[in-house]
Amino acid sequence: MPQTSRRAEHWARTRSLMIITLVIWFIFSFVVHWFADALNAFTFMGFPLGFYMAAQGSEIIFVVLIVWFAWSQHRIDTDTGFAEEE
């Protein structure tokens, strides 16, 4: 595979991963909190869901999102031949 097509594939996959990550981040940063009052109708571990997502849920999602992003980016780098040597 020529170098330019590998670079194009790498960038296309990285861009897709970035967009997906930003959409998930936006949902858990803003959308969930905009609908906190409606989410409070449900409970999670005895707490109203809107309160739980504001206090802990979003932070847990962010940590999982960072780990998933790093793992996915490493897989993209490895598949396209741009990974650093270990």
N, CA and C atoms as a LAMMPS dump frame, in Angstrom:
ITEM: TIMESTEP
0
ITEM: NUMBER OF ATOMS
258
ITEM: BOX BOUNDS ff ff ff
-5.0000000000000000e+02 5.0000000000000000e+02
-5.0000000000000000e+02 5.0000000000000000e+02
-5.0000000000000000e+02 5.0000000000000000e+02
ITEM: ATOMS id mol type element x y z
1 1 1 N 0.851 -1.174 0
2 1 2 C 0 0 0
3 1 3 C 0.895 1.234 0
4 2 1 N 0.712 2.139 -0.944
5 2 2 C 1.55 3.344 -0.984
6 2 3 C 1.371 4.19 0.276
7 3 1 N 2.397 4.951 0.58
8 3 2 C 2.415 5.76 1.794
9 3 3 C 1.259 6.762 1.836
10 4 1 N 0.935 7.386 0.7
11 4 2 C -0.128 8.405 0.698
12 4 3 C -1.492 7.794 0.973
13 5 1 N -1.756 6.6 0.468
14 5 2 C -3.067 5.989 0.732
15 5 3 C -3.161 5.53 2.187
16 6 1 N -2.036 5.087 2.772
17 6 2 C -2.051 4.732 4.2
18 6 3 C -2.296 5.967 5.046
19 7 1 N -1.68 7.076 4.669
20 7 2 C -1.912 8.327 5.408
21 7 3 C -3.366 8.762 5.296
22 8 1 N -3.937 8.639 4.102
23 8 2 C -5.333 9.019 3.907
24 8 3 C -6.255 8.121 4.724
25 9 1 N -5.983 6.821 4.734
26 9 2 C -6.793 5.896 5.535
27 9 3 C -6.654 6.209 7.022
28 10 1 N -5.413 6.462 7.454
29 10 2 C -5.157 6.786 8.862
30 10 3 C -5.928 8.033 9.265
31 11 1 N -5.863 9.079 8.424
32 11 2 C -6.543 10.315 8.775
33 11 3 C -8.058 10.133 8.755
34 12 1 N -8.584 9.401 7.786
35 12 2 C -10.032 9.186 7.71
36 12 3 C -10.535 8.441 8.944
37 13 1 N -9.832 7.406 9.359
38 13 2 C -10.243 6.639 10.54
39 13 3 C -10.082 7.46 11.816
40 14 1 N -8.998 8.238 11.897
41 14 2 C -8.78 9.09 13.069
42 14 3 C -9.852 10.171 13.154
43 15 1 N -10.196 10.771 12.024
44 15 2 C -11.228 11.794 12.004
45 15 3 C -12.579 11.209 12.442
46 16 1 N -12.916 10.018 11.96
47 16 2 C -14.169 9.366 12.367
48 16 3 C -14.181 9.097 13.867
49 17 1 N -13.069 8.603 14.392
50 17 2 C -12.967 8.344 15.83
51 17 3 C -13.124 9.624 16.623
52 18 1 N -12.507 10.707 16.145
53 18 2 C -12.608 11.989 16.827
54 18 3 C -14.046 12.501 16.851
55 19 1 N -14.742 12.388 15.725
56 19 2 C -16.125 12.861 15.653
57 19 3 C -17.013 12.061 16.599
58 20 1 N -16.86 10.74 16.598
59 20 2 C -17.654 9.89 17.498
60 20 3 C -17.374 10.254 18.949
61 21 1 N -16.106 10.444 19.29
62 21 2 C -15.725 10.791 20.656
63 21 3 C -16.321 12.141 21.066
64 22 1 N -16.264 13.127 20.181
65 22 2 C -16.817 14.443 20.503
66 22 3 C -18.335 14.409 20.642
67 23 1 N -19.005 13.6 19.85
68 23 2 C -20.467 13.476 19.975
69 23 3 C -20.822 12.859 21.326
70 24 1 N -20.119 11.802 21.716
71 24 2 C -20.37 11.174 23.023
72 24 3 C -20.074 12.17 24.142
73 25 1 N -18.958 12.89 24.025
74 25 2 C -18.612 13.896 25.03
75 25 3 C -19.711 14.954 25.131
76 26 1 N -20.19 15.451 23.978
77 26 2 C -21.23 16.48 23.982
78 26 3 C -22.506 15.976 24.656
79 27 1 N -22.89 14.748 24.354
80 27 2 C -24.104 14.186 24.95
81 27 3 C -23.998 14.157 26.466
82 28 1 N -22.869 13.664 26.986
83 28 2 C -22.742 13.53 28.434
84 28 3 C -22.309 14.824 29.123
85 29 1 N -21.857 15.814 28.37
86 29 2 C -21.507 17.105 28.964
87 29 3 C -22.697 18.049 29.014
88 30 1 N -23.519 18.031 27.97
89 30 2 C -24.579 19.014 27.862
90 30 3 C -25.976 18.412 27.822
91 31 1 N -26.216 17.486 26.913
92 31 2 C -27.569 16.983 26.687
93 31 3 C -28.144 16.332 27.94
94 32 1 N -27.374 15.482 28.585
95 32 2 C -27.859 14.815 29.801
96 32 3 C -28.219 15.845 30.864
97 33 1 N -27.421 16.883 30.998
98 33 2 C -27.664 17.892 32.031
99 33 3 C -28.822 18.817 31.663
100 34 1 N -29.048 19.033 30.352
101 34 2 C -30.202 19.83 29.947
102 34 3 C -31.51 19.148 30.336
103 35 1 N -31.495 17.819 30.322
104 35 2 C -32.701 17.059 30.643
105 35 3 C -32.646 16.45 32.045
106 36 1 N -31.897 17.073 32.937
107 36 2 C -31.733 16.541 34.29
108 36 3 C -33.053 16.453 35.032
109 37 1 N -33.904 17.455 34.893
110 37 2 C -35.204 17.415 35.583
111 37 3 C -36.037 16.221 35.124
112 38 1 N -36.058 15.954 33.837
113 38 2 C -36.809 14.805 33.317
114 38 3 C -36.171 13.497 33.769
115 39 1 N -34.825 13.468 33.84
116 39 2 C -34.134 12.25 34.275
117 39 3 C -34.344 11.972 35.758
118 40 1 N -34.668 12.99 36.535
119 40 2 C -34.881 12.797 37.961
120 40 3 C -36.103 11.946 38.271
121 41 1 N -36.932 11.688 37.271
122 41 2 C -38.081 10.789 37.458
123 41 3 C -37.616 9.35 37.666
124 42 1 N -36.395 9.041 37.234
125 42 2 C -35.817 7.705 37.399
126 42 3 C -34.772 7.758 38.501
127 43 1 N -34.534 6.621 39.144
128 43 2 C -33.504 6.569 40.188
129 43 3 C -32.426 5.566 39.807
130 44 1 N -31.221 5.829 40.31
131 44 2 C -30.083 4.937 40.126
132 44 3 C -29.356 4.855 41.457
133 45 1 N -29.318 3.678 42.045
134 45 2 C -28.687 3.452 43.339
135 45 3 C -29.299 4.366 44.409
136 46 1 N -30.593 4.613 44.309
137 46 2 C -31.291 5.418 45.3
138 46 3 C -31.225 6.915 45.073
139 47 1 N -30.51 7.364 44.057
140 47 2 C -30.399 8.789 43.753
141 47 3 C -31.187 9.097 42.494
142 48 1 N -31.731 10.302 42.389
143 48 2 C -32.363 10.698 41.126
144 48 3 C -31.324 10.631 39.994
145 49 1 N -31.711 10.102 38.843
146 49 2 C -30.752 9.875 37.753
147 49 3 C -30.101 11.168 37.291
148 50 1 N -30.845 12.267 37.208
149 50 2 C -30.256 13.54 36.805
150 50 3 C -29.172 13.995 37.77
151 51 1 N -29.424 13.848 39.062
152 51 2 C -28.428 14.203 40.07
153 51 3 C -27.209 13.286 39.958
154 52 1 N -27.442 11.99 39.796
155 52 2 C -26.337 11.037 39.704
156 52 3 C -25.453 11.345 38.493
157 53 1 N -26.073 11.61 37.335
158 53 2 C -25.284 11.9 36.136
159 53 3 C -24.485 13.188 36.302
160 54 1 N -25.045 14.166 36.994
161 54 2 C -24.322 15.417 37.211
162 54 3 C -23.18 15.225 38.201
163 55 1 N -23.405 14.416 39.224
164 55 2 C -22.411 14.263 40.286
165 55 3 C -21.324 13.252 39.938
166 56 1 N -21.683 12.106 39.351
167 56 2 C -20.693 11.057 39.137
168 56 3 C -20.755 10.404 37.77
169 57 1 N -21.938 10.251 37.235
170 57 2 C -22.102 9.481 36.009
171 57 3 C -21.306 10.014 34.833
172 58 1 N -21.351 11.317 34.619
173 58 2 C -20.632 11.905 33.492
174 58 3 C -19.122 11.734 33.648
175 59 1 N -18.626 11.889 34.859
176 59 2 C -17.187 11.731 35.079
177 59 3 C -16.739 10.304 34.796
178 60 1 N -17.55 9.336 35.18
179 60 2 C -17.217 7.936 34.896
180 60 3 C -17.201 7.709 33.39
181 61 1 N -18.185 8.244 32.697
182 61 2 C -18.242 8.12 31.238
183 61 3 C -17.019 8.765 30.6
184 62 1 N -16.574 9.919 31.102
185 62 2 C -15.413 10.603 30.534
186 62 3 C -14.148 9.765 30.681
187 63 1 N -13.951 9.14 31.828
188 63 2 C -12.767 8.296 32.026
189 63 3 C -12.809 7.096 31.075
190 64 1 N -13.964 6.452 30.974
191 64 2 C -14.11 5.324 30.053
192 64 3 C -13.892 5.794 28.614
193 65 1 N -14.38 6.971 28.267
194 65 2 C -14.224 7.519 26.928
195 65 3 C -12.748 7.762 26.597
196 66 1 N -11.985 8.274 27.539
197 66 2 C -10.557 8.512 27.32
198 66 3 C -9.814 7.201 27.092
199 67 1 N -10.104 6.197 27.901
200 67 2 C -9.454 4.892 27.744
201 67 3 C -9.829 4.284 26.396
202 68 1 N -11.116 4.335 26.041
203 68 2 C -11.568 3.782 24.768
204 68 3 C -10.927 4.514 23.592
205 69 1 N -10.837 5.847 23.676
206 69 2 C -10.231 6.623 22.601
207 69 3 C -8.763 6.251 22.408
208 70 1 N -8.011 6.172 23.503
209 70 2 C -6.596 5.827 23.411
210 70 3 C -6.409 4.43 22.828
211 71 1 N -7.214 3.461 23.26
212 71 2 C -7.121 2.101 22.751
213 71 3 C -7.468 2.062 21.262
214 72 1 N -8.529 2.762 20.885
215 72 2 C -8.958 2.777 19.481
216 72 3 C -7.927 3.466 18.592
217 73 1 N -7.36 4.564 19.07
218 73 2 C -6.357 5.262 18.273
219 73 3 C -5.107 4.409 18.102
220 74 1 N -4.718 3.701 19.136
221 74 2 C -3.563 2.801 19.025
222 74 3 C -3.843 1.704 17.995
223 75 1 N -5.064 1.188 18.001
224 75 2 C -5.426 0.152 17.025
225 75 3 C -5.38 0.708 15.61
226 76 1 N -5.862 1.935 15.411
227 76 2 C -5.796 2.575 14.096
228 76 3 C -4.346 2.761 13.675
229 77 1 N -3.516 3.254 14.603
230 77 2 C -2.099 3.463 14.301
231 77 3 C -1.414 2.165 13.913
232 78 1 N -1.727 1.096 14.644
233 78 2 C -1.12 -0.207 14.374
234 78 3 C -1.589 -0.757 13.028
235 79 1 N -2.881 -0.672 12.767
236 79 2 C -3.418 -1.205 11.507
237 79 3 C -2.865 -0.481 10.284
238 80 1 N -2.612 0.798 10.399
239 80 2 C -2.142 1.56 9.249
240 80 3 C -0.623 1.724 9.198
241 81 1 N 0.075 1.179 10.184
242 81 2 C 1.537 1.209 10.18
243 81 3 C 2.15 2.463 10.743
244 82 1 N 1.422 3.232 11.527
245 82 2 C 1.944 4.461 12.11
246 82 3 C 2.162 4.361 13.617
247 83 1 N 2.107 3.17 14.16
248 83 2 C 2.284 3.003 15.609
249 83 3 C 3.756 3.178 15.97
250 84 1 N 3.979 3.678 17.174
251 84 2 C 5.349 3.806 17.668
252 84 3 C 5.851 2.43 18.068
253 85 1 N 7.155 2.237 17.947
254 85 2 C 7.737 0.961 18.361
255 85 3 C 7.724 0.86 19.868
256 86 1 N 7.457 -0.357 20.343
257 86 2 C 7.381 -0.553 21.797
258 86 3 C 8.639 -1.2 22.304
